[in-house]
Amino acid sequence: MKHLKHQDLVAAFPYRDMRPGQAKALSLVSKVIGETDRNLILEAPTGVGKTAVGFSFLRTLENSGEGPLFYIVPNKTLVEQIKALHPSVRVAYGRSEHPCLYFPDQELTANEIPCSLLQDCAHRVDQETGETHERGAEKCPYLWHKYQAKVQGGIIVCTTAFYLFTQLFSREFKRPAGLVVDEAHRIASTIRSCLSYEITDWHLSRAIEFLDGIESPEVKHLDRFRKLMVRIVRGKTKSAAATLLEDHEIRELMDILMKIDSERMRDRIVAAIKKGAIDVKEKRDVLRRVEALVYDLGRYYRSFEFALPSAERHPLNYTFAASRKELADNQRVQYWLTIKAYYVAPLIRKLLSPRTLAYSATIGDPDIFGYETGIKGAFHSLESEFPKDRTRIFLPTDTPNLAVKERKKGEPARVIRRLVRAVIALKRKEVRSLVIVVSERERQQFLGISAEEGLDVISYGNGTPARIAALRFKEGEGDALLGTCANYGEGIDLPKGLAEAIFVLRPGYPSPMDPATQFEERRFGSMRWRLWNWRIMIEAMQARGRNIRNERDRGVTFFISQQFRRVVFAAMPKYLEESYRGQQTLDQCIKEAKELLL
Ligand code: SF4
């Protein structure tokens, strides 16, 4: 590997002026990655301008002829943002972003078609040569886009999901010479959600029916698998909504899966299509599902395997059963298994480049970050360049502890009413608020009390998606935006006075009923609290950052439940400590907030 020199990083910097945090970050990149070949993990608060640092790092490698180079982010919105900031990068999108040309009279995207089974598609682009299956045919937009990303090189910006599937499963790109992981605190949860599978009775039945029609010998095993799955789920869900599977149940399912030859199943379908025995247009939907099943069978097996402990390791995944007692008119699935990837750190390590730069505004404890994400290396926390006197973090002394075991009768309704009144008091001074709760029930309570108290709240529901509700609020509707942490805890920016006050009701510790919680209890015992507290800290700091996006913004955050006392101060980077107020009543906090924000 060539040396990564500081002057080359500076020369590749995309802007004329460099902020102090960017200069510091570039010198860390050259020292840590350039001289010692270790990964660099940066906690870089909003405003440091970390995207330009990542860009300079990758551009320097590109200038010295290295590749491939990837910049990965959790979602498509962020891909677009990076492209807007640095138009010279190349973006790579997944199938859902490209049209399929197979049926010219239908407007389908490339993820809505059983592509791998349609071997005769004239538009298919050979990934080695760039030629179409039929000479002169229009090129499949998805495959052509991917081919170009491979051959033309440069900096490729894509989602974590795209990177995971093309690097690890289809192995279409070489190991990257340089990798930037943006929003690095989210990589483990993003990968977990990519590697979760649902196996349902209804989808299996449809696949069995279809395969029976083409006399596939795999039908008998698949049917045995379905029957066993239904029996296990029925037995387990008599008394609980969702329950973890026991090791012996997983082994029984694996024994049957092992007998299914998915390659043979696939060949049989391709041959039937070739012979014209299947009307692809009419059967597109079921074919798409069977195609997914053919691919996923191998993954189910491996995922089950990882759900069992071995001599060398604890389980990495977990599987739980769930069912519905009755089916409503629009429901088809009654029994299902969910396989969830849990410990994804070893897998993430496989995805890293020998030169990886990972950053986020919230890393917290680098040891737990390393355990959760597998990304280990030199850690540095950069100072915020925003004026500290324009922000406050309040943890009032006279609000209740809302932990389920601690909360008093009448809570959280009582404290929610106080919050509604606090939001109204701020509104009188032209200060709008973002209110973050944990559960849907709390959201409904807040809406009900707001109606009684005369507060104009914008929220989602009744056909309005969370994104649209946020947009309406940004355009000036309402005095407060309300949502759960899952919807508005991160990823929503409310700068320039859009919501100068943020209220966070309580931390979202996992529910004891959740199979993930049951798994973590079994797996970690009392150590699980360290991990949960780390996640809560990250959540709290992410929520705090929603209203301060540039140096002119002012903003205050109120953490309401006393549960936050354990985590908020500990989570705070040093530079924020002087903005913390933990010894005042809620009224005193509101008073100080008004003075600051006027
Ligand atoms: S290769 Fe053909 S079938 Fe597959 S997505 Fe492209 S156009 Fe559609």
Boltz pocket constraint, residues with backbone or C-beta under 6 A from the ligand:
constraints:
  - pocket:
      binder: B
      contacts: [[A, 99], [A, 100], [A, 101], [A, 102], [A, 109], [A, 110], [A, 113], [A, 114], [A, 115], [A, 116], [A, 118], [A, 121], [A, 122], [A, 123], [A, 124], [A, 125], [A, 140], [A, 141], [A, 142], [A, 143]]
      max_distance: 6.0
